[in-house]
Every structure is written in structure tokens, then in C-alpha cells.
Amino acid sequence: MQLLLFNATNGLIQGVFYALMALGLALILSLNSVVNFAHGGFLLIGAYLAFTLMPYVGFWGGLILGPICAAILGLVAERVLVRPLYKRPDPIYSLLMTFGLALVMEDVVRTVWGAEGLPFTVPDWLNSPISQALFFITRYRLLVIAITIVAALGLYALLRFTRIGMRIRAGTRDLETVSTMGVDIYRLRALNFGLGCLFAGLAGVLAAGILGLTPTMGASLLMPSFVAIIVGGVGSLPGAVLGGLLIGLASGVTSTYYPAASEAVIFLIMAVVLIVRPRGLLGEEGLFE
Amino acid sequence: MRRYAAVAALWIVLLAVPWWLPLVGGYTALGTKVLVYGLAAIGLNLLMGYAGSLSFGHAAWFGLGCYGAGLVLKYVSVSTPLAIAVGTLAAGVAATLLGPLVMRKRGIYFAMITIAFGQLFYFIAVRWNEVTGGEDGLTGFARQPLHLGSLEIPLENTQLYYLVLLCFTAGVAFIAWLLRSPLGHTWVSIRENRRRAQFLGVGTDLFIWAAFAVSGLVTGLAGALNALLFNFASPQDLHYTLSGNFAIMVVLGGMRSFWGPLVGVVIFVVAQDYLSSLTRNWMTFIGLLFIAIVLLFPKGILGVLGHRRRRV
């Protein structure tokens, strides 16, 4: 029982990272119409820059600055590389471009910081478990969950209550109409891309404290995040979160009983969802069909 | 007329590879690799360039072909034709089974689902240690001499090249034949305007399914040949990185032309071979190559050439 609880918690924490990644991916997917393969790269940048900055700005400073650096880099990448591709209707170009960008970013990180894993130190008081029996629930893990909830709610508030959020939501429906109403859709999409990368960076910083820093952590978190979006439903942000938590949990629980299948199970869930409910759990009907 | 001349010239060049490739600093196995990847890329282009559905998970079919052939040689029988057949069919059957899950999806969504399903096979190969050899890949098998009646043909590099060329020709001829048939024209019509094809009474989903299955089958054949070439099946043959490489090869050569993917493969494989011997940071250069091709060269080499010729 304890083992199950232990694995379920681990899975849920993984799921939180998937959810954060999937949120950013889903934002970029719906407004920019780009499957951002480089999302793992932005995650790496966020995590490694936080690691490098932490000796100077402290743990909390790094936690804030890492994602911001990822977002700024995202803005630059959008302006230079993604923007020329909006005119091309075939999605293959943005896919291949971000794919190449992901290779470059991973290789740059490997060259600058080394291929070996780096220890990402979390303050001691955060690393202590909350009780003897529940030794696997550390304060840091609770912090990760709390920050994720705050970030998700913040995103919801931004999209729901601000003018820019309204424009983003409108743009995912009908970008042309938004444009004719006098909104600069290039700036809107740039902001949205940066926002997505902010979430990637946040996922990176938080994940580094639990999984450690390796140049491949971005790529390994990316694929489950795709699955999370498909399971949750393309076009739905709550769906992305739900999908991420669900597959993380399923993967964790499976590793208790049959560890070898802990990755395969998430694809099984995806297949079942696609058969039973092709639009995804919270997705809209007819999107991309 | 000019087209036939060009194709004839291509075939003469391909037939003569074992003679001229070493002279320009290559080796026969590199030529074989180009053919293997070329077959996979042409198989992918059937789906991508002609039917207009972007699959980003073709490494799955390639890898299934690899593992299928390798597992047969290792555990079942030392027959080369059986290994090729099983590898090809494994990929074809898997693609046929997964087709219904993706055939309704379009564009980016199609790509995302194919990426994800591709990774399923990767994780199976990595985690099913006892059978597949896990992370280290499947080893312990070697290609066997071909037996034609009482005649025994050893498969050294050169003979293997011709065997691969034979399979390549069969696969490419099959695709060319399909593309010239009404089926092929229907695929193009779906690519050009899916809704219009539906209004004309075409069951577009089923046609996409068919394209997906055929494409998987041909790519699986390439994978089986790859296992013979290296006497090795690696999880990397299933990884989405390879799917991306296939896609960029197709785009580099030209998605809208039949032979484009082969041109892209030649350039990409040679570049990869060269770069990885030159620098440890070859990943950066490959990545930059991706970005440069997409931003500067979206129509591909044959696409640009074809366009010029038509304008003149």
C-alpha cells in the first residue's frame, strides 16, 4: 500500500511537469498553430540558467529568473524563426524548424554545461519530508504543486479577465476576424509564444529540483506532454492539465505493478481515448478533423 | 522522353555504384544506406507529399521492419527472404491497425498522434529487454547467404547492395504504379482539397488509411533491409529523431516530386556521415541544417528545379 502511494505520488509529480509543459504547448498550438518541438529546449534553458544564476540571486531568484529567461528567448525565437512560417499553411515547416531548433538547443546546453547531470540544490528545509510515514512527500514537492496551481490559475485569470487574454482566446477561434478588428496579431502571437515558453521554463526549474539537470530532460518530458494534450483534448487548456496529471498518475501506478510498462501505459491510454472519444477528454468536436 | 532518359540515367548510376562510389571517397555500404533511407523516404512521401498527411512517426515502421527482420534471423530461421518478408509485414500490419486511429485527423494533429504512437514502439523496444536487447539494441544475428535453388549467393557488401537495389526497385515501382492508378489521383485530390473530395463522394478517411498502410509497409521494407545492412537493430531506429530526419530528407529533396526524397537522402546521409566524423557538435549543425532548409529552401531541390524548368 505504501509502495503504491509512493509511486502514485511520484507519478503525480511527474504529471505536474507534464501538465506545465502541456499548458505551454497547448497555448502555442492553438494560437500560433505550431507544434513546438523546441519546448524541451526552452525547458532546458530555463532550468540551466536558473542553476547558473542561483549562486548570485538565491534559490527564489533563480526560480523566477529561469522561466523569464526562457520566455525572453522564446520571444526572440518567435520573431526570428517562427514568424516567417505563419504564411505557410503546411504545418510541416514549423514542425521541422522547431525540431531543428530543439537539436541545436540541446547540443548548446550539452556543450556549455556538460553532458553529465548536474546537482540542482534545493534549500535543506524544503527537502525535508513532512512526516516519517509519508517520507516521499517533501516540502519541495508540495511547493511544486502549489506553484503549479498558482501558475495555472494565473493563466486562467489572464485569459479570462484581461484584454490580452480575451484577444488570445478570440484569436484561437478566428485569427482573421481579430486582425480586422485592429489587433496586431503578430504581437499577440509573439506574446503568446513567450507565455508558452515561460511555462516551459517554469516546468524546467521545478523539475530540476526533483529529477536533476541533464541535457536530455527536455526531450524526455516532451513526448508525454504531447500525449497529455491528445488525451486532454487539443484546444483545451484544462484538458492539457488533466491529461498531464492523468498520464503521470497512470505511469506511476503502473510502475508499482509492472515497471516495464510504465511508459507504454500512457500510449495505451492515448489509444483508448482516441477510440472512445476521438476529440480527447475535454476537447472540442471537429477541431483538426 | 526526357523523363525516361532521366530515369534510365538514374538507374545506370545506381547500378554502377559499387564501381564509382569508392573512387569519390565513399564506400559501398554508404550507397546501400542511401538506398535504404531513400526507400523509406519515398515511402513516407507517398503519405506526406501525395496524400498530404504529415506523418512524423515513420521511424516506428522503419524500426519495426528492423526488429522484425532481426528477431526472425535471431530466433526463428536464418532465411534472409523470410526475415525481409516478416519485417515488412510487421510494419505493414502495425500501420494498418493504427491507421483508423489517425485517419480522421488533419494537419498538426495528425503529426502529433503519429509522433506519439511512434514512441510507443520505441519504449517497447527499450523496455522489453529479454527479447529486444533493450537500450543496447538487438544483436547476435547476421545476414545469411541467399539460396536460390542449389545456388548459394553470399551476401558480402556488393551483393547486399544489389539485393537492396532489387528491393528498392520493387518498392519504388510499386509506389509509382499506385500513384499512377486512380487511387493515386484520389490521394492527390484529397491533398489538394479534402472537403471537395468528400463532396464528390470520396470516402477520404479510408483513402488516408490506405496511404498510411502502404506507406508503413514500404518503410518497413526499408527497415528490414537496414537490419541486414548493419546486422543490428537499435532503439534509435524507432526514435522520433529518425522520423524527423526522414521528414527533413523528404522536404530537402522536394515533397512534390517523386524522386525528390532520394535526392534529399543523398545529401542528408552524406552530410551526417561527414559532420559526425568532423565535429562532436554535429547535432548543432544538423539542427541548423533543418532550420536553414525550412526557412530558405521550402520547396526542396527538385521542387525548385522543376519550377524553373516549367517557367522557361
Interface residues (C-beta under 8 A of the other chain):
Chain A: L29 S33 V34 V35 F37 L81 P84 L85 R88 D90 P91 I92 Y93 S94 L95 L96 M97 F99 G100 L101 A102 L103 V104 M105 E106 D107 V108 T111 M223 F226 V227 I229 I230 V234 A260 A261 E263 A264 F267 M270 A271 L274 I275 P278 L287 F288 E289
Chain B: M48 L54 F56 L101 R104 K105 R106 G107 I108 Y109 F110 A111 M112 I113 I115 A116 F117 Q119 L120 F123 I124 R127 W128 N129 Y240 G244 A247 I248 V251 M255 N281 M283 T284 I286 G287 L288 L289 F290 I291 I293 V294 L295 P298
